[in-house]
Amino acid sequence: MKAEMTGVAAAISILIAILALRANKPRPVEKLPEPSPEVHELIQGGLKIDAIKLYRKETHTSLLEASRVIEFYSEQSSPAA
């Protein structure tokens, strides 16, 4: 009986871990808030780290999501080669 409960507990722990990992997938950039004018100014000034910090403060997004947004808008604002 005790071994069965240990096996069930292990299976539940694994299931919870899998669900937690799936829940933390970053959202697509299109689904995230657009950066504020202040963040756009930092991006245009080449201050990506400061832009990420401010974007996170304003939107409460994860570091990964904020980095992806800033990179996306940085590429949008850079002149075409």
N, C-alpha and C positions, 0 to 999 in steps of 0.2 A: 504493500500500500504506500509506504513512504517513498519507494523508488518511482512509483507512478506519479506521485505528486511532484517530485523533483523534476521529472521529465515534462510534466505539464507546465510547471513554473518556468522551465527553460524555454519551452515553445512559446509561452506567452511573452517572455522577455524578448525573444527574437522577433516576434510579430510586432511588438511595440517599437523596437528599434527600427525595423523596416518602415513602419508607418511614419515615424518621426523623420526619417531621412527623406521620404517622399514629400512630406509636408513642407520641407525647407527648400524645395526647388525654387530657383530664382524665377520671377515672373518675366515675361517678354518685355522688352524696353517699351513697346507701344502701349502696354498696360500700366506703365508707371507714370507718375506725375511729371509734367514738363518742368524743366528747370526754371527758376525765377530769373528775372532780368539780371540780378546780382550774380547768380551762378553763371549765366551766359557771359557776363563781362569777364569773370575769372577764366572761363574756358577760352575766350578770345585772346586774353592776355597770356595764355600758355600756362596758367596756374592750375593744373589739373588736380593736384592734391588738395589745394584750398577749395576748389570747386566741389570735389567729392565730400569734403568735410562739411561745407555749408549745405550742400544738397541733402546729406544725411540728417543734419540738424533740422532742416525745414520739413523733410518728408518722413523721417523715422524709418527709412529703408535700410536694408542690410548693406554691408560694405561691398559685397559682390554686385548687388543690384545698382548701387550708386556708381560704382566703377564702370559698369556696363553702360549706364545712361550717359555719363560724362564722356566716355570714349565715343559713343554713338554721336552725340552732339558735337564733339570735337572734330570728328570726321566730316560731319555735315557742314561745319563752318570753315574748314580748311579749303583753300582754293584748289580747283581741279588741276592735276598735273598734265 
